[in-house]
Amino acid sequence: STKKIGATTEIRITDNGNGIPKEILSKIFEPFFTTKPTGKGTGLGLSMSYEIITQGHGGDLKVETKKGEGTTFIITLPN
């Protein structure tokens, strides 16, 4: 979903998966962090997205997650 809030635009991307476990939540934006087996993922997707949104566009990227209910990534960009 998208929504204009004052001088920003908010984009929310939500899934209905298992949620992100609390023990790894603080690591998900770190470069090379992955939960996939060795050789199956680089762990760069979220860290690159975070850098592009925050440094490249002056926005913000946050995550909300609930065990067993899903996860929402919230992107906020200046208009």
PDB file as gemmi writes it, atoms N, CA and C in Angstrom:
CRYST1    1.000    1.000    1.000  90.00  90.00  90.00 P 1                      
ATOM      1  N   SER A   1       0.845  -1.175   0.000  1.00  0.00           N  
ATOM      2  CA  SER A   1       0.000   0.000   0.000  1.00  0.00           C  
ATOM      3  C   SER A   1       0.890   1.238   0.000  1.00  0.00           C  
ATOM      4  N   THR A   2       0.351   2.327  -0.489  1.00  0.00           N  
ATOM      5  CA  THR A   2       1.070   3.603  -0.495  1.00  0.00           C  
ATOM      6  C   THR A   2       0.173   4.678   0.102  1.00  0.00           C  
ATOM      7  N   LYS A   3       0.828   5.669   0.715  1.00  0.00           N  
ATOM      8  CA  LYS A   3       0.067   6.739   1.352  1.00  0.00           C  
ATOM      9  C   LYS A   3       0.957   7.968   1.452  1.00  0.00           C  
ATOM     10  N   LYS A   4       0.404   9.124   1.120  1.00  0.00           N  
ATOM     11  CA  LYS A   4       1.120  10.377   1.297  1.00  0.00           C  
ATOM     12  C   LYS A   4       0.850  10.879   2.712  1.00  0.00           C  
ATOM     13  N   ILE A   5       1.942  11.166   3.440  1.00  0.00           N  
ATOM     14  CA  ILE A   5       1.828  11.664   4.811  1.00  0.00           C  
ATOM     15  C   ILE A   5       2.660  12.939   4.894  1.00  0.00           C  
ATOM     16  N   GLY A   6       1.999  14.072   4.812  1.00  0.00           N  
ATOM     17  CA  GLY A   6       2.709  15.355   4.855  1.00  0.00           C  
ATOM     18  C   GLY A   6       3.705  15.457   3.721  1.00  0.00           C  
ATOM     19  N   ALA A   7       4.979  15.633   4.057  1.00  0.00           N  
ATOM     20  CA  ALA A   7       6.033  15.801   3.070  1.00  0.00           C  
ATOM     21  C   ALA A   7       6.702  14.480   2.705  1.00  0.00           C  
ATOM     22  N   THR A   8       6.069  13.350   3.066  1.00  0.00           N  
ATOM     23  CA  THR A   8       6.658  12.046   2.757  1.00  0.00           C  
ATOM     24  C   THR A   8       5.628  11.129   2.110  1.00  0.00           C  
ATOM     25  N   THR A   9       6.135  10.088   1.485  1.00  0.00           N  
ATOM     26  CA  THR A   9       5.312   9.017   0.956  1.00  0.00           C  
ATOM     27  C   THR A   9       5.710   7.739   1.663  1.00  0.00           C  
ATOM     28  N   GLU A  10       4.715   7.016   2.138  1.00  0.00           N  
ATOM     29  CA  GLU A  10       4.957   5.757   2.842  1.00  0.00           C  
ATOM     30  C   GLU A  10       4.523   4.597   1.964  1.00  0.00           C  
ATOM     31  N   ILE A  11       5.401   3.614   1.846  1.00  0.00           N  
ATOM     32  CA  ILE A  11       5.124   2.395   1.088  1.00  0.00           C  
ATOM     33  C   ILE A  11       5.218   1.235   2.067  1.00  0.00           C  
ATOM     34  N   ARG A  12       4.185   0.411   2.129  1.00  0.00           N  
ATOM     35  CA  ARG A  12       4.167  -0.758   3.012  1.00  0.00           C  
ATOM     36  C   ARG A  12       4.063  -2.024   2.176  1.00  0.00           C  
ATOM     37  N   ILE A  13       4.960  -2.960   2.441  1.00  0.00           N  
ATOM     38  CA  ILE A  13       4.960  -4.257   1.770  1.00  0.00           C  
ATOM     39  C   ILE A  13       4.771  -5.303   2.861  1.00  0.00           C  
ATOM     40  N   THR A  14       3.688  -6.056   2.762  1.00  0.00           N  
ATOM     41  CA  THR A  14       3.302  -6.986   3.822  1.00  0.00           C  
ATOM     42  C   THR A  14       3.167  -8.395   3.278  1.00  0.00           C  
ATOM     43  N   ASP A  15       3.610  -9.368   4.094  1.00  0.00           N  
ATOM     44  CA  ASP A  15       3.367 -10.769   3.757  1.00  0.00           C  
ATOM     45  C   ASP A  15       2.601 -11.425   4.901  1.00  0.00           C  
ATOM     46  N   ASN A  16       2.162 -12.635   4.683  1.00  0.00           N  
ATOM     47  CA  ASN A  16       1.437 -13.364   5.723  1.00  0.00           C  
ATOM     48  C   ASN A  16       2.201 -14.625   6.132  1.00  0.00           C  
ATOM     49  N   GLY A  17       3.532 -14.514   6.130  1.00  0.00           N  
ATOM     50  CA  GLY A  17       4.392 -15.649   6.473  1.00  0.00           C  
ATOM     51  C   GLY A  17       4.495 -15.862   7.967  1.00  0.00           C  
ATOM     52  N   ASN A  18       5.594 -16.483   8.363  1.00  0.00           N  
ATOM     53  CA  ASN A  18       5.813 -16.850   9.761  1.00  0.00           C  
ATOM     54  C   ASN A  18       6.330 -15.708  10.623  1.00  0.00           C  
ATOM     55  N   GLY A  19       6.715 -14.592  10.027  1.00  0.00           N  
ATOM     56  CA  GLY A  19       7.334 -13.507  10.780  1.00  0.00           C  
ATOM     57  C   GLY A  19       8.829 -13.742  10.895  1.00  0.00           C  
ATOM     58  N   ILE A  20       9.533 -12.746  11.363  1.00  0.00           N  
ATOM     59  CA  ILE A  20      10.988 -12.827  11.519  1.00  0.00           C  
ATOM     60  C   ILE A  20      11.271 -13.067  13.001  1.00  0.00           C  
ATOM     61  N   PRO A  21      12.019 -14.121  13.327  1.00  0.00           N  
ATOM     62  CA  PRO A  21      12.326 -14.400  14.735  1.00  0.00           C  
ATOM     63  C   PRO A  21      13.060 -13.233  15.397  1.00  0.00           C  
ATOM     64  N   LYS A  22      12.705 -12.953  16.655  1.00  0.00           N  
ATOM     65  CA  LYS A  22      13.303 -11.834  17.390  1.00  0.00           C  
ATOM     66  C   LYS A  22      14.819 -11.932  17.457  1.00  0.00           C  
ATOM     67  N   GLU A  23      15.363 -13.145  17.550  1.00  0.00           N  
ATOM     68  CA  GLU A  23      16.809 -13.308  17.707  1.00  0.00           C  
ATOM     69  C   GLU A  23      17.610 -12.891  16.474  1.00  0.00           C  
ATOM     70  N   ILE A  24      16.978 -12.794  15.314  1.00  0.00           N  
ATOM     71  CA  ILE A  24      17.707 -12.356  14.118  1.00  0.00           C  
ATOM     72  C   ILE A  24      17.243 -11.001  13.598  1.00  0.00           C  
ATOM     73  N   LEU A  25      16.186 -10.460  14.172  1.00  0.00           N  
ATOM     74  CA  LEU A  25      15.601  -9.212  13.680  1.00  0.00           C  
ATOM     75  C   LEU A  25      16.606  -8.071  13.623  1.00  0.00           C  
ATOM     76  N   SER A  26      17.478  -7.969  14.607  1.00  0.00           N  
ATOM     77  CA  SER A  26      18.450  -6.866  14.637  1.00  0.00           C  
ATOM     78  C   SER A  26      19.551  -7.018  13.591  1.00  0.00           C  
ATOM     79  N   LYS A  27      19.636  -8.179  12.939  1.00  0.00           N  
ATOM     80  CA  LYS A  27      20.707  -8.443  11.974  1.00  0.00           C  
ATOM     81  C   LYS A  27      20.266  -8.364  10.513  1.00  0.00           C  
ATOM     82  N   ILE A  28      18.975  -8.258  10.245  1.00  0.00           N  
ATOM     83  CA  ILE A  28      18.496  -8.443   8.875  1.00  0.00           C  
ATOM     84  C   ILE A  28      18.988  -7.406   7.878  1.00  0.00           C  
ATOM     85  N   PHE A  29      19.379  -6.214   8.337  1.00  0.00           N  
ATOM     86  CA  PHE A  29      19.874  -5.192   7.418  1.00  0.00           C  
ATOM     87  C   PHE A  29      21.404  -5.201   7.321  1.00  0.00           C  
ATOM     88  N   GLU A  30      22.065  -6.132   7.996  1.00  0.00           N  
ATOM     89  CA  GLU A  30      23.527  -6.223   7.952  1.00  0.00           C  
ATOM     90  C   GLU A  30      23.974  -6.906   6.651  1.00  0.00           C  
ATOM     91  N   PRO A  31      25.036  -6.387   6.022  1.00  0.00           N  
ATOM     92  CA  PRO A  31      25.551  -7.030   4.817  1.00  0.00           C  
ATOM     93  C   PRO A  31      25.977  -8.473   5.095  1.00  0.00           C  
ATOM     94  N   PHE A  32      25.668  -9.343   4.181  1.00  0.00           N  
ATOM     95  CA  PHE A  32      26.044 -10.757   4.185  1.00  0.00           C  
ATOM     96  C   PHE A  32      25.298 -11.604   5.204  1.00  0.00           C  
ATOM     97  N   PHE A  33      24.302 -11.029   5.914  1.00  0.00           N  
ATOM     98  CA  PHE A  33      23.508 -11.852   6.820  1.00  0.00           C  
ATOM     99  C   PHE A  33      22.464 -12.609   6.014  1.00  0.00           C  
ATOM    100  N   THR A  34      22.407 -13.902   6.197  1.00  0.00           N  
ATOM    101  CA  THR A  34      21.404 -14.729   5.529  1.00  0.00           C  
ATOM    102  C   THR A  34      21.030 -15.897   6.426  1.00  0.00           C  
ATOM    103  N   THR A  35      19.825 -16.371   6.254  1.00  0.00           N  
ATOM    104  CA  THR A  35      19.381 -17.563   6.971  1.00  0.00           C  
ATOM    105  C   THR A  35      19.438 -18.779   6.053  1.00  0.00           C  
ATOM    106  N   LYS A  36      19.855 -18.562   4.824  1.00  0.00           N  
ATOM    107  CA  LYS A  36      19.941 -19.655   3.847  1.00  0.00           C  
ATOM    108  C   LYS A  36      21.234 -20.444   4.049  1.00  0.00           C  
ATOM    109  N   PRO A  37      21.250 -21.689   3.574  1.00  0.00           N  
ATOM    110  CA  PRO A  37      22.476 -22.492   3.675  1.00  0.00           C  
ATOM    111  C   PRO A  37      23.620 -21.866   2.875  1.00  0.00           C  
ATOM    112  N   THR A  38      24.840 -22.197   3.233  1.00  0.00           N  
ATOM    113  CA  THR A  38      26.030 -21.695   2.542  1.00  0.00           C  
ATOM    114  C   THR A  38      25.905 -21.950   1.044  1.00  0.00           C  
ATOM    115  N   GLY A  39      26.181 -20.910   0.266  1.00  0.00           N  
ATOM    116  CA  GLY A  39      26.118 -21.019  -1.188  1.00  0.00           C  
ATOM    117  C   GLY A  39      24.741 -20.781  -1.776  1.00  0.00           C  
ATOM    118  N   LYS A  40      23.734 -20.570  -0.962  1.00  0.00           N  
ATOM    119  CA  LYS A  40      22.362 -20.395  -1.460  1.00  0.00           C  
ATOM    120  C   LYS A  40      21.861 -18.965  -1.393  1.00  0.00           C  
ATOM    121  N   GLY A  41      22.627 -18.069  -0.808  1.00  0.00           N  
ATOM    122  CA  GLY A  41      22.208 -16.673  -0.734  1.00  0.00           C  
ATOM    123  C   GLY A  41      23.377 -15.799  -0.332  1.00  0.00           C  
ATOM    124  N   THR A  42      23.395 -14.576  -0.820  1.00  0.00           N  
ATOM    125  CA  THR A  42      24.516 -13.677  -0.512  1.00  0.00           C  
ATOM    126  C   THR A  42      24.265 -12.838   0.724  1.00  0.00           C  
ATOM    127  N   GLY A  43      23.006 -12.639   1.104  1.00  0.00           N  
ATOM    128  CA  GLY A  43      22.701 -11.800   2.245  1.00  0.00           C  
ATOM    129  C   GLY A  43      22.910 -10.321   1.972  1.00  0.00           C  
ATOM    130  N   LEU A  44      22.771  -9.919   0.723  1.00  0.00           N  
ATOM    131  CA  LEU A  44      22.995  -8.516   0.371  1.00  0.00           C  
ATOM    132  C   LEU A  44      21.711  -7.746   0.056  1.00  0.00           C  
ATOM    133  N   GLY A  45      20.619  -8.440  -0.184  1.00  0.00           N  
ATOM    134  CA  GLY A  45      19.389  -7.783  -0.635  1.00  0.00           C  
ATOM    135  C   GLY A  45      18.880  -6.693   0.286  1.00  0.00           C  
ATOM    136  N   LEU A  46      18.653  -7.026   1.553  1.00  0.00           N  
ATOM    137  CA  LEU A  46      18.112  -6.035   2.480  1.00  0.00           C  
ATOM    138  C   LEU A  46      19.122  -4.952   2.826  1.00  0.00           C  
ATOM    139  N   SER A  47      20.406  -5.306   2.924  1.00  0.00           N  
ATOM    140  CA  SER A  47      21.402  -4.279   3.240  1.00  0.00           C  
ATOM    141  C   SER A  47      21.528  -3.282   2.089  1.00  0.00           C  
ATOM    142  N   MET A  48      21.476  -3.771   0.859  1.00  0.00           N  
ATOM    143  CA  MET A  48      21.533  -2.864  -0.295  1.00  0.00           C  
ATOM    144  C   MET A  48      20.273  -2.010  -0.373  1.00  0.00           C  
ATOM    145  N   SER A  49      19.122  -2.612  -0.114  1.00  0.00           N  
ATOM    146  CA  SER A  49      17.867  -1.855  -0.122  1.00  0.00           C  
ATOM    147  C   SER A  49      17.903  -0.751   0.922  1.00  0.00           C  
ATOM    148  N   TYR A  50      18.381  -1.085   2.114  1.00  0.00           N  
ATOM    149  CA  TYR A  50      18.472  -0.104   3.199  1.00  0.00           C  
ATOM    150  C   TYR A  50      19.367   1.068   2.796  1.00  0.00           C  
ATOM    151  N   GLU A  51      20.506   0.757   2.212  1.00  0.00           N  
ATOM    152  CA  GLU A  51      21.440   1.810   1.797  1.00  0.00           C  
ATOM    153  C   GLU A  51      20.851   2.689   0.699  1.00  0.00           C  
ATOM    154  N   ILE A  52      20.221   2.093  -0.284  1.00  0.00           N  
ATOM    155  CA  ILE A  52      19.622   2.853  -1.385  1.00  0.00           C  
ATOM    156  C   ILE A  52      18.525   3.777  -0.860  1.00  0.00           C  
ATOM    157  N   ILE A  53      17.669   3.250   0.008  1.00  0.00           N  
ATOM    158  CA  ILE A  53      16.549   4.042   0.519  1.00  0.00           C  
ATOM    159  C   ILE A  53      17.026   5.151   1.444  1.00  0.00           C  
ATOM    160  N   THR A  54      17.929   4.828   2.377  1.00  0.00           N  
ATOM    161  CA  THR A  54      18.337   5.819   3.378  1.00  0.00           C  
ATOM    162  C   THR A  54      19.389   6.792   2.863  1.00  0.00           C  
ATOM    163  N   GLN A  55      20.416   6.291   2.222  1.00  0.00           N  
ATOM    164  CA  GLN A  55      21.498   7.162   1.771  1.00  0.00           C  
ATOM    165  C   GLN A  55      21.239   7.740   0.389  1.00  0.00           C  
ATOM    166  N   GLY A  56      20.702   6.934  -0.501  1.00  0.00           N  
ATOM    167  CA  GLY A  56      20.472   7.390  -1.869  1.00  0.00           C  
ATOM    168  C   GLY A  56      19.275   8.304  -2.023  1.00  0.00           C  
ATOM    169  N   HIS A  57      18.234   8.064  -1.213  1.00  0.00           N  
ATOM    170  CA  HIS A  57      16.999   8.833  -1.367  1.00  0.00           C  
ATOM    171  C   HIS A  57      16.597   9.616  -0.121  1.00  0.00           C  
ATOM    172  N   GLY A  58      17.372   9.524   0.948  1.00  0.00           N  
ATOM    173  CA  GLY A  58      17.067  10.275   2.157  1.00  0.00           C  
ATOM    174  C   GLY A  58      15.822   9.800   2.880  1.00  0.00           C  
ATOM    175  N   GLY A  59      15.493   8.528   2.698  1.00  0.00           N  
ATOM    176  CA  GLY A  59      14.295   7.976   3.316  1.00  0.00           C  
ATOM    177  C   GLY A  59      14.612   7.104   4.513  1.00  0.00           C  
ATOM    178  N   ASP A  60      13.681   6.221   4.828  1.00  0.00           N  
ATOM    179  CA  ASP A  60      13.834   5.328   5.964  1.00  0.00           C  
ATOM    180  C   ASP A  60      13.236   3.970   5.607  1.00  0.00           C  
ATOM    181  N   LEU A  61      13.794   2.918   6.180  1.00  0.00           N  
ATOM    182  CA  LEU A  61      13.299   1.555   5.987  1.00  0.00           C  
ATOM    183  C   LEU A  61      13.189   0.911   7.344  1.00  0.00           C  
ATOM    184  N   LYS A  62      11.970   0.519   7.701  1.00  0.00           N  
ATOM    185  CA  LYS A  62      11.710  -0.120   8.992  1.00  0.00           C  
ATOM    186  C   LYS A  62      10.981  -1.437   8.758  1.00  0.00           C  
ATOM    187  N   VAL A  63      10.960  -2.256   9.799  1.00  0.00           N  
ATOM    188  CA  VAL A  63      10.272  -3.541   9.710  1.00  0.00           C  
ATOM    189  C   VAL A  63       9.410  -3.750  10.946  1.00  0.00           C  
ATOM    190  N   GLU A  64       8.209  -4.282  10.733  1.00  0.00           N  
ATOM    191  CA  GLU A  64       7.330  -4.710  11.809  1.00  0.00           C  
ATOM    192  C   GLU A  64       7.029  -6.180  11.550  1.00  0.00           C  
ATOM    193  N   THR A  65       7.106  -7.012  12.585  1.00  0.00           N  
ATOM    194  CA  THR A  65       6.883  -8.432  12.387  1.00  0.00           C  
ATOM    195  C   THR A  65       6.179  -9.026  13.595  1.00  0.00           C  
ATOM    196  N   LYS A  66       5.327 -10.008  13.343  1.00  0.00           N  
ATOM    197  CA  LYS A  66       4.630 -10.729  14.406  1.00  0.00           C  
ATOM    198  C   LYS A  66       4.743 -12.222  14.117  1.00  0.00           C  
ATOM    199  N   LYS A  67       5.209 -12.945  15.101  1.00  0.00           N  
ATOM    200  CA  LYS A  67       5.382 -14.390  14.952  1.00  0.00           C  
ATOM    201  C   LYS A  67       4.054 -15.038  14.552  1.00  0.00           C  
ATOM    202  N   GLY A  68       4.124 -15.822  13.480  1.00  0.00           N  
ATOM    203  CA  GLY A  68       2.952 -16.535  13.004  1.00  0.00           C  
ATOM    204  C   GLY A  68       1.959 -15.707  12.219  1.00  0.00           C  
ATOM    205  N   GLU A  69       2.195 -14.405  12.090  1.00  0.00           N  
ATOM    206  CA  GLU A  69       1.246 -13.539  11.389  1.00  0.00           C  
ATOM    207  C   GLU A  69       1.822 -12.884  10.147  1.00  0.00           C  
ATOM    208  N   GLY A  70       3.121 -12.602  10.130  1.00  0.00           N  
ATOM    209  CA  GLY A  70       3.720 -11.994   8.955  1.00  0.00           C  
ATOM    210  C   GLY A  70       4.606 -10.810   9.283  1.00  0.00           C  
ATOM    211  N   THR A  71       5.069 -10.174   8.212  1.00  0.00           N  
ATOM    212  CA  THR A  71       6.029  -9.077   8.319  1.00  0.00           C  
ATOM    213  C   THR A  71       5.624  -7.952   7.387  1.00  0.00           C  
ATOM    214  N   THR A  72       5.873  -6.723   7.835  1.00  0.00           N  
ATOM    215  CA  THR A  72       5.652  -5.541   7.008  1.00  0.00           C  
ATOM    216  C   THR A  72       6.929  -4.724   6.965  1.00  0.00           C  
ATOM    217  N   PHE A  73       7.378  -4.415   5.763  1.00  0.00           N  
ATOM    218  CA  PHE A  73       8.491  -3.486   5.572  1.00  0.00           C  
ATOM    219  C   PHE A  73       7.875  -2.138   5.227  1.00  0.00           C  
ATOM    220  N   ILE A  74       8.342  -1.090   5.915  1.00  0.00           N  
ATOM    221  CA  ILE A  74       7.784   0.249   5.737  1.00  0.00           C  
ATOM    222  C   ILE A  74       8.891   1.149   5.190  1.00  0.00           C  
ATOM    223  N   ILE A  75       8.668   1.644   3.988  1.00  0.00           N  
ATOM    224  CA  ILE A  75       9.599   2.551   3.325  1.00  0.00           C  
ATOM    225  C   ILE A  75       8.989   3.942   3.373  1.00  0.00           C  
ATOM    226  N   THR A  76       9.749   4.909   3.859  1.00  0.00           N  
ATOM    227  CA  THR A  76       9.304   6.298   3.898  1.00  0.00           C  
ATOM    228  C   THR A  76      10.276   7.116   3.062  1.00  0.00           C  
ATOM    229  N   LEU A  77       9.742   7.847   2.085  1.00  0.00           N  
ATOM    230  CA  LEU A  77      10.566   8.662   1.192  1.00  0.00           C  
ATOM    231  C   LEU A  77      10.067  10.108   1.197  1.00  0.00           C  
ATOM    232  N   PRO A  78      11.018  11.043   1.139  1.00  0.00           N  
ATOM    233  CA  PRO A  78      10.578  12.447   1.026  1.00  0.00           C  
ATOM    234  C   PRO A  78       9.936  12.693  -0.336  1.00  0.00           C  
ATOM    235  N   ASN A  79       8.943  13.584  -0.366  1.00  0.00           N  
ATOM    236  CA  ASN A  79       8.281  13.909  -1.645  1.00  0.00           C  
ATOM    237  C   ASN A  79       9.140  14.836  -2.469  1.00  0.00           C  
TER     238      ASN A  79                                                      
END                                                                             
